[in-house]
Amino acid sequence: MSTTVACLALLFPLGLGRIALPYQGVAQASASEPQQDLRESSLDELIDLLPTTNGEVWRDEASGDLQIHPAVTEIERRLLAGQQLTSDQWKRALLNSQAIQIRRRWPADQSLAVRMHLPRWLCPAEIRLIPRNERLKTAKGGTLVSASCGTYALSQSARQLYQQIGRLRPGEHRLEFDVEVERGRSWLSSASRGSDVPQQLLWKGELAFDVLVVPDLEAAMPRAQDPSVDEAVRDSITVSFSNWHFNEIEKRTGLVVVDPDTLKYPLLRTTALSLKVDLLHGDEVVESRQLVAKGFVIDSNSVNRGPGGALAFCPFESLPAQLEQREADGGEWTLRVEGTMDNVLRLWQAEQVFRGVITIPVSEAIQRERERAGSTSREPWIYLPSW
């Protein structure tokens, strides 16, 4: 078991939860054994096939094993073998994989942020985005020395997903950057990587992004107008139950879950769900929480298998555990869900925001959880902060 996995195992036992880890923490497909049908593919063909950094790894539903996209495995093999990309190929590879993202529209009252997420096929490495505008700051993705602790690696990667680089005046801007991609050092043995790869500068080039700075956040992230959005969000809300600790006392607890079904409702792939959830007993609000549906850190808890997945959950201590077995009357318990603008710029897949208000009987949310999760256990519910 790797040091990364061992470190995470201190937080929760392996086998109970399925973990979506960065490069160093998962069983790697051998870089020397790519999918046979991609061996003869050109570099341009491989780059066109590259998934985004959020789609490089998935879990096989039948076996439960982690699967790595074959284009990722093959392009990694070629880079380790010394094959070089042209400047144009580097640009396409980094942008196609969304290793670097800057929003097209940005509010004037907030510092411009950059998303950096190192692709698996490049690890370990550091990408440096150096602005030619001296008023802006440099952003980095990855690291020159791979982490030996999975918890630290997740935290480091999360910080790089939203890097504020400076304010811009309203209007159109063409932002030019010098870009450096440098291969780092891995704490893994050379035998594990298949070869002894030295630390080296792989590419130095330039990228440019067009950004329209608009007056405010609502102009940058408009309200979702699709008439079916209320129905889609309602379908995303369920109530599950789990053993939870409050003040070192374990108790059976209701969890409000936001798990959008992006196959059934494709508009949820690009809709920010930053939700204020009130738990009401009759007309009285007894507990309130803020839930933001984010890209997967822990993938086992979601029952959605569509693209653009996101997940949020939070315990509600006031929710009676007896409702799980229908041992109490749930008719007086409801959830009031209101869409907000909190943290929506951090949801990089989002182009619009849910701003409606819906009311859901808790009994309906419990039943929907049973229907969606079926016999699949969602436990343990594991929280690792991503910002």
C-alpha positions as CSV (number, residue, x, y, z in Angstrom):
1,M,0.0,0.0,0.0
2,S,1.4,3.4,-1.0
3,T,2.3,6.1,1.6
4,T,-0.4,8.2,0.1
5,V,-3.1,5.6,0.6
6,A,-1.7,4.7,4.0
7,C,-2.0,8.4,5.0
8,L,-5.6,8.5,3.9
9,A,-6.3,5.2,5.7
10,L,-5.6,7.1,8.9
11,L,-8.8,9.0,8.2
12,F,-11.0,6.1,7.2
13,P,-10.5,2.4,6.6
14,L,-9.8,1.2,3.0
15,G,-12.6,-0.9,1.6
16,L,-15.4,1.1,3.2
17,G,-15.1,4.1,0.9
18,R,-14.0,4.3,-2.7
19,I,-11.5,7.2,-3.0
20,A,-10.8,9.5,-5.9
21,L,-7.2,10.4,-5.4
22,P,-4.7,12.5,-7.3
23,Y,-2.0,10.7,-9.4
24,Q,0.2,9.5,-6.6
25,G,-2.6,7.7,-4.6
26,V,-4.3,5.4,-7.1
27,A,-3.2,2.1,-8.7
28,Q,-1.7,3.3,-11.9
29,A,-2.2,1.7,-15.3
30,S,1.3,0.7,-16.5
31,A,2.8,3.4,-18.6
32,S,4.5,0.7,-20.7
33,E,1.2,-1.1,-21.5
34,P,-1.1,1.3,-23.3
35,Q,-4.3,0.2,-25.0
36,Q,-3.2,-1.6,-28.2
37,D,-5.5,0.5,-30.5
38,L,-3.8,3.7,-29.5
39,R,-0.2,2.7,-30.1
40,E,-0.4,3.7,-33.7
41,S,-2.3,6.9,-33.1
42,S,-0.6,10.1,-33.9
43,L,0.1,12.7,-31.2
44,D,-2.5,15.0,-32.7
45,E,-5.1,12.1,-32.5
46,L,-4.2,11.4,-28.9
47,I,-4.5,15.1,-27.9
48,D,-8.0,15.2,-29.5
49,L,-8.9,12.2,-27.4
50,L,-7.6,13.6,-24.1
51,P,-10.3,14.0,-21.4
52,T,-10.5,16.9,-19.0
53,T,-8.6,16.6,-15.8
54,N,-11.9,15.7,-14.1
55,G,-12.6,12.8,-16.5
56,E,-9.3,11.0,-16.6
57,V,-10.3,8.4,-14.0
58,W,-13.6,6.6,-13.4
59,R,-14.8,3.6,-11.5
60,D,-15.9,0.5,-13.3
61,E,-19.4,-0.2,-11.9
62,A,-19.1,-4.0,-12.3
63,S,-15.6,-4.5,-10.7
64,G,-15.3,-1.3,-8.6
65,D,-11.8,-0.9,-10.0
66,L,-10.4,2.5,-11.0
67,Q,-10.1,2.9,-14.8
68,I,-7.8,5.4,-16.5
69,H,-8.6,6.9,-19.9
70,P,-6.4,5.1,-22.5
71,A,-5.3,8.3,-24.2
72,V,-4.0,9.5,-20.8
73,T,-2.0,6.3,-20.4
74,E,-0.6,6.4,-23.9
75,I,0.5,10.0,-24.0
76,E,2.1,9.6,-20.6
77,R,4.0,6.6,-21.9
78,R,5.3,8.6,-24.9
79,L,6.4,11.6,-22.8
80,L,8.3,9.3,-20.4
81,A,10.0,7.7,-23.4
82,G,11.2,11.1,-24.5
83,Q,8.8,12.0,-27.3
84,Q,8.4,15.7,-27.7
85,L,5.3,17.8,-28.4
86,T,5.3,20.9,-30.7
87,S,4.4,24.2,-29.2
88,D,0.9,24.0,-30.8
89,Q,0.4,20.5,-29.4
90,W,1.3,21.6,-25.9
91,K,-1.2,24.4,-26.1
92,R,-4.0,22.1,-27.4
93,A,-3.1,19.4,-24.8
94,L,-3.2,21.8,-21.9
95,L,-6.4,23.6,-23.0
96,N,-8.2,20.4,-24.1
97,S,-7.5,18.8,-20.7
98,Q,-8.6,22.0,-18.9
99,A,-5.3,22.1,-17.1
100,I,-5.7,25.9,-17.3
101,Q,-9.0,27.6,-17.2
102,I,-10.0,31.3,-17.1
103,R,-13.6,32.4,-17.4
104,R,-14.7,34.3,-20.4
105,R,-16.8,36.7,-18.3
106,W,-15.6,38.0,-14.9
107,P,-17.1,40.5,-12.4
108,A,-15.3,43.8,-11.9
109,D,-15.6,43.8,-8.1
110,Q,-13.7,40.5,-7.7
111,S,-10.1,39.5,-8.3
112,L,-9.7,37.5,-11.5
113,A,-9.1,33.8,-10.7
114,V,-7.4,31.0,-12.6
115,R,-8.1,27.3,-12.3
116,M,-5.0,25.1,-12.6
117,H,-5.2,21.3,-12.4
118,L,-2.3,19.1,-13.4
119,P,-3.2,16.3,-15.8
120,R,-2.3,12.7,-14.8
121,W,-0.3,12.3,-18.0
122,L,2.1,15.0,-16.8
123,C,2.6,14.1,-13.2
124,P,4.8,14.9,-11.3
125,A,5.3,18.4,-12.9
126,E,4.6,22.0,-12.4
127,I,2.8,24.3,-14.8
128,R,3.6,28.0,-14.4
129,L,1.3,30.7,-15.9
130,I,3.3,33.9,-15.8
131,P,1.3,37.1,-16.8
132,R,2.9,39.7,-19.0
133,N,0.7,42.3,-17.2
134,E,2.9,43.2,-14.3
135,R,-0.1,43.9,-12.1
136,L,-1.2,40.3,-12.2
137,K,0.3,37.4,-10.2
138,T,1.7,34.1,-11.4
139,A,-0.5,31.0,-11.0
140,K,0.9,27.4,-10.7
141,G,-0.5,23.9,-11.1
142,G,1.1,20.8,-9.8
143,T,4.3,20.5,-7.9
144,L,8.0,19.8,-8.6
145,V,8.1,17.3,-5.8
146,S,5.2,14.9,-5.5
147,A,3.5,14.6,-2.1
148,S,3.8,11.4,-0.1
149,C,0.5,12.2,1.8
150,G,-2.8,11.9,-0.1
151,T,-4.5,14.3,2.3
152,Y,-1.9,17.0,1.6
153,A,-1.9,16.3,-2.1
154,L,-5.7,16.8,-2.2
155,S,-5.5,20.0,-0.2
156,Q,-2.7,21.4,-2.4
157,S,-4.6,20.5,-5.6
158,A,-7.8,22.1,-4.2
159,R,-6.0,25.4,-3.5
160,Q,-4.7,25.5,-7.1
161,L,-8.3,25.2,-8.5
162,Y,-9.0,28.9,-7.6
163,Q,-6.0,31.2,-7.7
164,Q,-6.7,35.0,-7.6
165,I,-4.2,36.9,-9.7
166,G,-5.5,40.5,-9.6
167,R,-8.2,43.0,-10.5
168,L,-9.1,44.1,-14.0
169,R,-11.0,47.2,-15.2
170,P,-14.4,46.7,-16.9
171,G,-14.3,46.0,-20.5
172,E,-12.5,43.6,-22.9
173,H,-9.1,42.3,-22.1
174,R,-6.7,40.1,-24.0
175,L,-4.5,38.5,-21.3
176,E,-1.1,37.1,-22.4
177,F,0.9,34.7,-20.4
178,D,4.3,33.0,-20.6
179,V,3.9,29.3,-19.8
180,E,6.5,26.9,-18.4
181,V,5.9,23.2,-18.0
182,E,8.6,21.5,-15.9
183,R,8.8,17.8,-15.0
184,G,9.4,17.3,-11.3
185,R,10.7,14.5,-9.0
186,S,8.6,11.7,-7.7
187,W,9.1,10.0,-4.3
188,L,8.1,6.8,-6.1
189,S,10.9,4.5,-7.1
190,S,12.1,4.6,-10.7
191,A,10.9,1.0,-11.0
192,S,7.4,2.1,-10.2
193,R,7.5,4.7,-13.0
194,G,9.0,2.3,-15.5
195,S,12.1,4.5,-16.2
196,D,14.4,7.0,-14.5
197,V,13.1,10.3,-15.7
198,P,15.1,13.5,-14.9
199,Q,13.7,16.8,-13.7
200,Q,13.6,19.0,-16.8
201,L,11.8,21.9,-18.5
202,L,9.5,20.2,-21.0
203,W,8.0,23.3,-22.7
204,K,8.2,27.1,-22.6
205,G,5.6,29.0,-24.7
206,E,2.8,31.4,-24.5
207,L,-1.0,31.4,-24.1
208,A,-3.6,34.2,-24.4
209,F,-7.1,34.4,-23.1
210,D,-9.9,36.9,-23.9
211,V,-11.8,38.1,-20.8
212,L,-14.8,40.4,-20.6
213,V,-15.0,42.2,-17.3
214,V,-18.6,42.9,-16.5
215,P,-20.2,45.1,-13.8
216,D,-21.2,42.4,-11.3
217,L,-21.5,38.7,-10.5
218,E,-25.0,38.4,-11.9
219,A,-23.7,39.7,-15.2
220,A,-20.9,37.1,-15.2
221,M,-23.1,34.2,-14.0
222,P,-26.7,34.8,-15.1
223,R,-29.8,33.1,-13.6
224,A,-30.8,29.8,-15.1
225,Q,-33.9,30.5,-17.3
226,D,-34.8,27.0,-18.4
227,P,-38.3,26.2,-17.1
228,S,-37.3,22.7,-16.1
229,V,-34.6,23.8,-13.7
230,D,-36.8,23.7,-10.6
231,E,-37.8,20.2,-11.4
232,A,-34.1,19.2,-12.0
233,V,-32.9,20.7,-8.7
234,R,-35.8,19.1,-6.8
235,D,-34.8,15.7,-8.3
236,S,-31.2,16.3,-7.0
237,I,-32.3,16.6,-3.4
238,T,-32.5,13.5,-1.2
239,V,-32.2,12.6,2.5
240,S,-30.0,9.8,3.6
241,F,-29.1,8.5,7.1
242,S,-25.7,7.7,8.6
243,N,-24.0,7.4,12.0
244,W,-22.5,10.8,12.7
245,H,-20.6,12.3,15.6
246,F,-21.7,15.4,17.5
247,N,-19.6,16.5,20.5
248,E,-17.9,13.0,20.4
249,I,-21.3,11.3,20.7
250,E,-22.4,9.1,17.8
251,K,-26.0,9.2,16.7
252,R,-28.1,8.2,13.7
253,T,-28.4,11.4,11.7
254,G,-30.2,12.6,8.6
255,L,-28.0,14.0,5.8
256,V,-29.4,16.3,3.1
257,V,-27.7,15.3,-0.2
258,V,-27.4,17.2,-3.4
259,D,-26.6,14.7,-6.2
260,P,-27.6,16.1,-9.6
261,D,-28.6,13.5,-12.2
262,T,-26.8,15.0,-15.3
263,L,-28.0,12.1,-17.5
264,K,-31.6,12.9,-16.8
265,Y,-31.2,16.6,-16.7
266,P,-28.3,17.7,-18.9
267,L,-28.7,21.4,-18.0
268,L,-27.4,20.6,-14.5
269,R,-23.9,20.0,-16.1
270,T,-23.5,23.7,-16.4
271,T,-25.8,25.0,-13.6
272,A,-24.2,26.1,-10.3
273,L,-26.0,24.7,-7.3
274,S,-25.1,26.8,-4.3
275,L,-28.0,26.1,-2.0
276,K,-29.2,27.5,1.3
277,V,-31.2,24.7,2.8
278,D,-33.6,25.3,5.7
279,L,-35.1,22.5,7.7
280,L,-38.6,23.4,8.9
281,H,-40.9,21.7,11.4
282,G,-44.2,23.2,10.5
283,D,-43.5,26.9,9.9
284,E,-40.5,27.0,12.1
285,V,-36.9,26.9,10.8
286,V,-35.0,24.6,13.1
287,E,-31.7,24.3,11.2
288,S,-30.0,25.9,8.2
289,R,-27.0,24.9,6.1
290,Q,-25.2,26.0,3.0
291,L,-24.5,23.3,0.4
292,V,-22.4,23.8,-2.7
293,A,-22.4,20.9,-5.2
294,K,-18.8,20.5,-6.3
295,G,-16.9,18.2,-8.6
296,F,-16.1,14.8,-7.1
297,V,-13.4,14.4,-4.4
298,I,-15.0,11.3,-3.0
299,D,-16.8,9.5,-5.8
300,S,-18.4,6.5,-4.1
301,N,-21.2,8.6,-2.5
302,S,-22.7,9.7,-5.8
303,V,-25.2,7.6,-7.7
304,N,-25.0,9.8,-10.8
305,R,-23.0,8.4,-13.6
306,G,-23.5,11.2,-16.1
307,P,-20.8,13.7,-17.2
308,G,-20.3,16.9,-15.2
309,G,-21.0,15.3,-11.9
310,A,-21.1,17.2,-8.6
311,L,-22.0,16.3,-5.0
312,A,-22.7,18.0,-1.7
313,F,-24.1,16.7,1.6
314,C,-24.4,17.9,5.2
315,P,-25.8,16.4,8.4
316,F,-28.9,18.0,9.9
317,E,-28.8,17.2,13.6
318,S,-32.4,18.2,14.2
319,L,-33.8,15.8,11.6
320,P,-35.4,12.9,13.5
321,A,-33.6,9.5,12.9
322,Q,-37.0,7.8,13.3
323,L,-38.0,9.0,9.9
324,E,-35.5,6.6,8.3
325,Q,-37.7,3.6,9.3
326,R,-41.0,5.6,9.1
327,E,-41.3,5.4,12.8
328,A,-42.3,9.0,13.1
329,D,-44.7,11.2,11.2
330,G,-42.7,13.1,8.6
331,G,-45.6,15.2,7.4
332,E,-44.5,18.3,9.4
333,W,-40.9,18.2,8.2
334,T,-40.0,20.1,5.0
335,L,-36.9,21.4,3.3
336,R,-36.8,24.9,1.8
337,V,-34.1,25.1,-0.8
338,E,-33.0,28.5,-2.1
339,G,-30.3,29.1,-4.8
340,T,-27.7,31.6,-3.9
341,M,-24.6,33.2,-5.5
342,D,-22.1,32.0,-2.8
343,N,-18.9,30.6,-4.2
344,V,-20.4,30.1,-7.7
345,L,-17.3,31.4,-9.5
346,R,-15.4,28.4,-8.0
347,L,-17.7,26.0,-9.9
348,W,-15.8,26.1,-13.1
349,Q,-18.2,23.9,-15.1
350,A,-21.0,26.3,-14.4
351,E,-22.3,28.9,-16.9
352,Q,-25.5,29.8,-15.1
353,V,-26.9,29.8,-11.5
354,F,-30.0,28.3,-10.0
355,R,-31.7,31.2,-8.1
356,G,-35.1,29.7,-7.4
357,V,-36.8,28.6,-4.2
358,I,-38.4,25.2,-3.8
359,T,-40.1,23.4,-0.9
360,I,-39.7,19.6,-0.6
361,P,-41.4,17.3,2.0
362,V,-38.7,15.4,3.9
363,S,-40.6,12.2,3.3
364,E,-40.4,12.8,-0.5
365,A,-36.6,13.3,-0.2
366,I,-36.2,10.1,1.8
367,Q,-38.2,8.1,-0.7
368,R,-36.2,9.6,-3.6
369,E,-33.0,8.5,-1.8
370,R,-34.3,4.9,-1.6
371,E,-35.2,5.0,-5.3
372,R,-31.9,6.4,-6.5
373,A,-29.5,4.6,-4.2
374,G,-31.4,1.3,-4.1
375,S,-29.5,-1.3,-2.3
376,T,-26.2,0.5,-2.9
377,S,-24.8,1.8,0.4
378,R,-23.7,5.4,0.3
379,E,-21.7,4.9,3.5
380,P,-19.3,6.0,4.7
381,W,-20.0,9.7,4.0
382,I,-16.5,11.2,3.9
383,Y,-15.8,14.9,3.8
384,L,-12.5,16.3,2.5
385,P,-12.7,20.1,2.0
386,S,-11.9,21.2,-1.6
387,W,-11.7,24.9,-0.7
